[in-house]
Amino acid sequence: MSLKIRNKVSDTWLTPADWYYQQKERFGFSDFDPCPVDCDTAIFDGLKAEWDDRTFANIPYSRDIKEKFLWKAYAESKKQKLCVILCPVSTSTKIFHELILLTAKIEFVRGRLPFEGIDNDGIWCNPYMGGDSLNASEWRKNNKCFERTQAKRSGQQDLMLVIWDGLEKR
């Protein structure tokens, strides 16, 4: 599993680990990540790859690439696959009305997820740098950088899960 980080230069956000593992337990998706953090698309391109039977993706939020990943998830679901996509709520867009609303189950994420790890200056504070002896929650309580980062970056997006469940037809 690749947790994500997005900043001013990149288009990837760190998925909060606790939330990610709750969704993984709920949906049973694999560790395959079609949108790995800062991946060189010459080496791996999630838009060209075959996805696993159960896939989660925190897709890039830039409009063009976001739409490509939404169409890819829909196409993969047609192969009897479960595709769970975390993306910003954008109910006034063409992609929402012509694809998501008509073909997917939508779940709005309650509250706003605190995307971890990056502050407004593009500086990343790793919540896991405490090593194996500290779990992420303990590290967060004791780390001023993370507290400042979370306060600045949390609440940036209203989010939704877009779920295409091609497994229901089996």
N, C-alpha and C positions, 0 to 999 in steps of 0.2 A: 504494500500500500504506500502510495506517495501522498503525504500531506502537502498542501499547496501554499505557496506564498505569492501574492500579487503586490506590485508596487508601482511607482510612477513609470518605471521603465518596462516592467514586465506586465503581463496580463493574466497573472495567476495569483490566487488568494489562498492562504493557509486555511484548510478546513479544520474547524475546532475538533480535536481528537475525540473528546467525550461524545460529542454529537455524532461524529462519523461512526464510532463503534456502536452507538445505539441504532443507527440506521442499518449498519452491517448485520447486526443481530436480527433486526426486524425483517429485512429483505433477503438475507443470506447471499449477498453478492460476493464475488471473488475479490482478490487483491489486484486484479488487472486494472490498470489506470489508463484510460485512453487519452488523458490530458496530464501527463506527468509534468511536474514543475520544471520550467525553463528548459524543456527538452529541445534538442536540435532536431527539427523535423526532417533533416536529411538522414538522420539515424532512425527515428521513429516518428511516424505520423498517425495519430489516432483516427484521423479521417479516412485513412487508407487501410488500416488494420482491421482484421476480423475480431469482433468483440466476443467476450465470454458469454455464456448463457445467462449470467446474472451480473450486470455491470452497473457501477455507480460512477458518475462523473460530475465533478465540480468544474464546469466548463469555463473557458475564458469568457469575459463579459463584454468584450468589444462586439459591436453589432454583427459585423460580417462573419466573424469566426463563430460567434454564438449561434447564429442561424445555421451555419454549416454543421455544427455539432448536434443541433436539435434535429435536423433532417437526417443525419447519420443515425442517431438513436432511434428515430422512427423507422428507418430502413432496417436496422438490426432487429427491432421488435417484430418485424414481418417475417423474420427467420425463426420465430418462436423463441424469442429471448426476452428477458426482463431488463429494461433500461431505466434507471433511476437517475434523473438529472437535477442537480441543484443549480438554479439560475435566478437572476433578479426578476421580481414581479414587473411585468411590462404589459399590462392588459390593453393598452391602446395601440399596440403594434400589429402589423399585418401578420407576422409569424404567429402571434398569439391567436388571432381570430381564424386564420386559414389552416393552421396545423395543430397547435396545442389544444385549443378549446374543442376542436372537432374529433381529435383522435386519442387524447391522453387523459389520464386521471390527474387532477391537479390537487395538491395539498399545499396550503400556505403555511410557511414556517411561522410559528407563534413567536412574537417578539422579534428581536433582531440578533442574529448570531454574531458574537464577537470574533471576527476573523483575527486569528492570533499572529503575532510575531513582527508586525511592521509598523513603524510610526510614520507620522506625516512627513518626516524628512527622508524617508526611504531607508531607515536604519532598522535592521532586523534583530530582534531579541529572541533567541531560541528558548522556548519554554522547556525544552528537554535537555539543556546543556548541563544540568545538575548531575547527570550520570544516572546509572541504574539505581543508586541508593535513594534518590528522590523521585517520587512520582510527580507528574505534571502539576497536580493540584497543590502539593506542598511547595513546589518551586515557585508557582505563581504567587502564593501568599507571601513569600519571602523576597520577591524580586521586584524592586521599584521600577526597573525598566519595563517589565511586563505590565505592571499596573498602569503606568503612564501610557504605554502603547495601547492597551485594551481600551482605556478611556478615550483616547483620540480616535481609534479606528472602529470601535464597536458602533453598531447602529448606522452603518453606511448604506445598507441596502435592505429593502423588504425583499424577502426571498420566497421561492416556491419550489416544491418538488414536482417535477413533471415525470409521470410514471407511464411508461408504455409496457404493458405486461403481455407479451406475446406468448407467455407460458400458459395463460388462462385457456387457450384454445386446445391444449394437449389433452 
